[in-house]
Amino acid sequence: MRKSAPKKLKLTPGKKMRLNVDSNGGAQEVDETKSLLGDIGRLEDENRKLRSELKSTRRGSTLFSLLSDTIHNQPPFSTFTPYSSIIQKKGKVKESAMLVLSDSHGDQEILGKRVQNLEEYNFDIACLRAERIVDTTVSHLIDNMKNYKFERLYIAGLGDYVNGDIHNATEHSKWRNSLKNSMGMGELIAMMITDLSRYFPEIVFCSVSGNHGRRSFKKDYRGAQNNWDYLVAMHAATRLRNLVESGRCKIVVPDSWSMGLSVYDWNFVLNHGDDVRSWNSIPHYGIERKTRRLGAIGAVQGTTPNYFLYGHFHTASTTQHTTGEVILNGSWAATDEYALNSLGAYSEPFQWLLGVHPNYGVTWRMPIKLRKGTLAEEAKKKSRYAITLFEDHEQAEGDIVFRERNDKKIYL
């Protein structure tokens, strides 16, 4: 008798099938069918995952595109005080200064009763400490170091300007809104740079992102600008547009988590520092390993890193390495609920101010102490920096309140 050909199988994912097989090769056909069904299931899972990621990416891309348009529509400060060159005597030491700015977490609210009254922090306190950074920088460089001429002021921004969305931080922030928090902090940085521009012929602001501002669940190494710190820097850049167009200010915000900066041919590496691996909560072994490897990579490229600038660890310190120095920046707040209760961490708030000489590299280091007096005394003070950006728009009033060092108000 002539054998009939086996029927073709129609595969329907997720539907049970009953197969009638004969003794000639039927078992092999069943195995192939199971394998195909398994492949289809895996492909469906992968398809669902890719669709979810694409939807999330489109949503984030659209959000930041709208933000970019909104920010560029913001008017810059309409006026700024032109730099008036101070008469210099012959024999002045020529250097450039570098202010390291990081870990302000300016939108964070820390209640004293939750941290054993070791700290009290909010956006108003952040404005006071920003004012102290500016005033100490000007006082030290202009008033104290009269035998020096500072040709340029570099501001090395190492991220974590805001607390971001992670750990439910938005619910314990100034405006309870990440957009407003970021734009408010950008406004504050713009005011600081405007203040400093009165005393230096040129300012270079370089900014990399930190880990707190990330908008992905885990750190996306291809998404350095998908970060609230990026919005902070770009809002500041927009508000400083007149200063930039005059040639007095340069702003660099790279699409990477690290950047290199050359000052008189001395090479600085700027990175937030969250990728440094710690051992027993001690980062120094990880720092040594990372700087050694980056130094080797630099040698391959023909550029030797001299100074590594890191934030993240909220402790101001310096450590020597093979070709230069590692400089860890402090934070604007001494501690918070997590740092105190989980890590037992507390550090006096400091930010670094450095001097860079053409021949000798970093010649001096000054830690700027951000707190003055007791917490109660600080809480009674009022900063000359007033962020009224959102109130002005909500009330249809366009004036931005800004005060000079002598506490005289200016409307820009």
N, C-alpha and C positions, 0 to 999 in steps of 0.2 A: 504493500500500500504506500501511496505517496503521503509523506508527512506534511502537514500544513505549517506555514511559517508562523513563528511566535508573534503575538500581538504587540504593537508598540505601546509603551507605557506613557501615559500622560501624567506629569508630575504637578501636583497642586500643593504648594507649601502650606503646612499647618493642617492638612487634611489626611486622616488615616486612610490607608489603602490596603485592600485585600488582594493578594497575588496568588494566582493558581500557576504553579510551576510543575514541570515534568522532571523526570529524573535525568534528562540530558542537559546539563548546564544551567538548570534553573537556579541553583544556589548561588552561582556566580552573578546572575542577573539581579538577585535580591541584594547582594553585597554592594553592587554598583549603584543600585537605587538608593540604599541607605546613605552611601557616601555622597551622592548628589544632593539628597535632602539635607544632609549636614552642611554641605557647602552653601546651599541656598539660605539656610538659617543664619550662618555666619555672615553672609553677604548682606542679609536684611539688617542684622545688628549693626554692621559697619555703616550701612547706608543711613540708618537712624542717627547714629553718632555723628556722622559727617553733616547731616542736615541740621542737627542741633548746633554744632560748632559754627556752621555757615550762618545760621540765624543770629547767633550771639555775635559773630564778627561783624555782620552787617549792621546790627543794632549799635555796637560800639563805634563803628566807623561813621555811621550817620550822626550819632550824638556828638562826636568830636568835630565832625565837619560843620555842624550847626554852631557848636561852640566857637570854632575858629572864625566863622563869619560874624558872630556876635561880638567877639573880642575885637576884631579889626574895625568894627563900627564904633567902638568906644573912643571918645576923643582923647588925645594926649594931653598932658598938662600944658595949658596954653602958654605959660611963661616959665622961665627958670632964670635964676640969677647967673649972669655970665661970669666965667672964671676971671678973676683979676690977679694977674701975676704979682707975687710979692717980690719986692726988690731983693735980689740975692747978692751977697757979698762973694768975692772971689775966694776960692779955696773950699767951697761947699762940697760935701760928700754927696755924690749922686747915686741914688738908689731908687728902686721901686718898692712899694709896700704891697702886702697881700693880706686881705681879710678873709678868713675861712668862716663860712656861714653854713650851718647845718643843724638838723635835728631841733628845729624850733617848735614843731608840733603846735603851731600857733593857735589852731582852733580847739585844742584840747582843753577840757575843763577838769581840774584836779581839786577836789575838796579836801581841806586840811583835816577834817575829822576822819577821813578815810586813810590818811597816811601819817597818823600820829602827829599831826600839825608840823610835819617837816617841810611841807610845801603847800602853797596855795597858788593856783595857776589858772589863767583864763586869757581870753584875747586882749583884754585891757592890760593885764600884767605883761603879756607878750609885747604890746606897744611900748610899755615903759622900758622893757629890757632892750628892745630895738633902739630906742632913744639913747640908752646908756652905751650901746655898742657904737653908735655914731659919734656921740660926744667924746667918748674915751679915745676913739680913733683920731678924731680931729685934735683933741687936746694933746695926745702923745706925739703925733707926727708934726703938728704945726707949732704948738706952744713949747713942748719939751725938747724936741730935737731940732733946734734952730740952726744947728750947723749942718743940717742935711737938706738936700733938695730932692723931693720925691717926684720923679718924672711921670709916674703912672701908678694908679691904684688898681690892683687886681682883686676881684671878689670871687673866691672859689666856692661856689655853691654845691654842696654835697648831698642835697636832697632831704627828704622827710620834713618839708616845710609845713605840711599838714598831717593830720593823723590818719586821713583816708577812711576807707570803708571797712577795712578788715577789723576783726574782733568787735564788731558792732560799735565802732568808734563814733560813727556819725550821730548816734543817739546821745552821746555825751560830748557834743561839740558846741561851738559858739552859735551857729545859725541852724543847726540840725539839718544841714543841706550841704553836700559835698561841693556843689557848684559855687555856692556863696562862700563857703569856707576857703576854697582855692582862690577865688577872685579877691576876697578880702585880704588874704595873705600876699597875693601878688601886688595889691594896692600898697600894702605896708612896705614891701621891698622897694617898690618904685619911689615911695617917699624917702626911704633911707638913702637911695642912690641920688635922688635929687638934692637932698641935704648935703651929701658928700661932694657932689659936683661943684659946690661953691669953693672948694679948697684944693681941688686937684685938676690939672689940665686935661687929663683923660682917665676914664674908668673903663675897665674891661670886666664884664660880668659873665662868668662861665658857669653853667648849671647842668648837673646830671641828676637823674632821678633816684629816689630811695625806695625801700621796700614797702613802706606804709602806704604810699600813694598808688600802688599797683591796682589795676582794675580787673585783673584775672585772679582766679582762685589760687593758682600757684604762679610763681614768677615766670613770665614769658620772656625769654632771652631775645626774642625778635620784636618785642613790644615795649621798648624803653619809653616811647612817647605815649603809650596807652596808659597814662599815669597822671594822677592829679598834680604831681610836682611839675610836670610839663605845662599844665594849664597855669600854674602859679607863675612860672618863668615867662610864658608867652603873654600873660596879662600885664606883667611888669614891663615887658618889652614894648607892648602897644602903648602903655601910658607914658613911656619914655621916648616916644617916637621923635619928638622935636629935638631932644638931647642927642639921639642917635644920628639924626639927619644933619646936625651941626658938626658932626665929627668928634664930639666930646665923649661919646660913649659907644662901646661895642658890646654886643650881646651874642653869646655863642651857646646854643642849646642843641647838642648832637643827638642823632638818632641811635644812641648806644648807651650802655650802662656805665661806660668809662670814657675818658678822654685824656689826651695829652696836651700839655700847655708848656710852651717854652718861654722862659723869662731870661733875657740876656744869655741865651744858649744853655741855661740850666733847665733840665727837663723835669716837669711835675706830672704825676699821674693822679687824676681825680677819679675817685670811685666811692660809692656810699659805704661799702665795706660789709654788706650783709652776706656776701658769698665767702667771707673768710671763715674757715671752720675753727670752732673752739674745742678745747679739751678741758673737761671739768669747769666749763664756763670761763676758761682762760684763753683769750684769742692769740696770744703772742706766738705760740708755735705755728698756728695757721698763718699768721702774718709773715713770719720768717719764711715759711715754705712758699707762699704766694709771691712775695717780693723777689725771692731767689729765682723762681720760674719766669716771672715777668722780666727780670733782669736778663736772663738768658735769651728770651724771645727778642728783647730790645737789641741785644748784641747781634743777633742774626740780621735784624733790620738796619743795623748801623747806628742805632740811637740808644744810648744808655740812660735809663731812668735814674734820676738823682734823688727825687723826693716823692714819696707816696703819701697822699692825703686821703684819710678815711674818716668817716663819721660813724654812725650806727651804734657805737659802744657807749656813748654818753659819758665818756671819761677822757679828759684832756691829758695827753701824755706824748712823749717823743721817745723814739728808740733808734739807735744807730743801725744801719745795715751796710752791706759791702761797699756800695758806691754812694752812699748818702745817708738819708734819714727817713724814718716812718713817723708821720705826725698824725695822731688821733685827735679829732676835735671833740669838744664837750657838747652839751645840750643846753637848751634854754630853761629846762625845768630840772630841779634837783632829783626828783623821783616821781613815781606815780603808783597807782594801786597795784599794777602788775609787777613792776620792778621791785617794790618794797616787799610785797607779800610772797611772791614766787621766788625772787632771786636775792632778796635782802640787800638790794642795790640802792645806794644813795651817793651822789656826787655833786659837789657845788657847781652851779652852772657857769661854764666858761666857754669862750670862743677865742681862737688864736688870731693874733695879729703878728705878721712876720715882716722882716726887712730882707730884700734880695739885692745883693751887690753884684755888679757885672763880673768881677774877678773872683769873689769869694763865695758866691751862692747865698744861702740863708745865713745872715750874720747875727741876727738877734730875733728873739721870740718873746712876745708879751701875751700872757693869758689875760683876756678881758673878763673881769668878774662882773656878772650880770645882775647880781642882787646887791643892794645897798641898804643896810639897816635891817630891821626885823620885818617879818611878814606883815604885821599889823601896820607898820609905818609905810611899807610899800603899797598896801591896799588903799591907803588914804590919798596917795598921789594921783595926779592926773597927767597923762602923757600929752605932749604937743601933737602927736599923731592921732588924728580922729578919722576913722573910717566911716564915712557917711554915704558911701556909694549907693547902697541899696535903698536907704531912706530917701535919698535925693531923687532916685528914679521913681520910687513909689509915690512921692509927693510932687512929681513933675518939676523938681527944682534941680538945676544942673550944677550948682556950685559944689566943689569938693573942699572941705575945710582942711586947712593945713597951717601949722604954726611954725614959726622960726624958732631958733634956739633961745631967743630972748623972750619967748612966750607971746610974741605978737602974732595975731592971726592974719593969714593971707588967704584969699579966696582965689582958687585957680580955675 
